[in-house]
Amino acid sequence: MSELSAAEIAEILPHRYPFALVDRILDYQPGEWALGRKCVSMDEPFFRGHFPGQPIMPGVLLLEALAQTGAVAVLSLPENRGKLALFGGVKNAHFKRQVVPGDVVELRTELIRQKGPIGVAKAVASVDGKPVVTAELTFAIK
């Protein structure tokens, strides 16, 4: 297994607090896939406004966490070190359940094709083994 701490993720990704949304990479294969974890805390800054009295992690941030997980796989390739992985699009996103404080979100992102700097990944976020969001993410390496 190839595990990465938050500090090691920060050596690969440019994201910083409050936008670093992956706490740990549990395993990954450079250029192919990554498995990450996000521990959702009541102290997350987005909970102040989404929604007071009923905190729910925004779906777009779950997609971003999945994209960051995939970016670890893409940017860990030696030829991509120091580059950016940018969103190109989201297709077939399906939100199946809410993510709330105390949840531990498992993030799985697998690259399914790439041509030049453009690629597509299949992504699934789950809590307790149950999917919370699935999507197809398009990215561009810059």
Sequence and secondary structure as in RCSB ss.txt:
>XXXX:A:sequence
MSELSAAEIAEILPHRYPFALVDRILDYQPGEWALGRKCVSMDEPFFRGHFPGQPIMPGVLLLEALAQTGAVAVL
SLPENRGKLALFGGVKNAHFKRQVVPGDVVELRTELIRQKGPIGVAKAVASVDGKPVVTAELTFAIK
>XXXX:A:secstr
   B HHHHHHH    TTS    EEEEEETTTEEEEEEE  TT GGGGTS TTS    HHHHHHHHHHHHHHHHH
TSGGGTT  EEEEEEEEEEE S   TT EEEEEEEEEEEETTEEEEEEEEEETTEEEEEEEEEEEE 
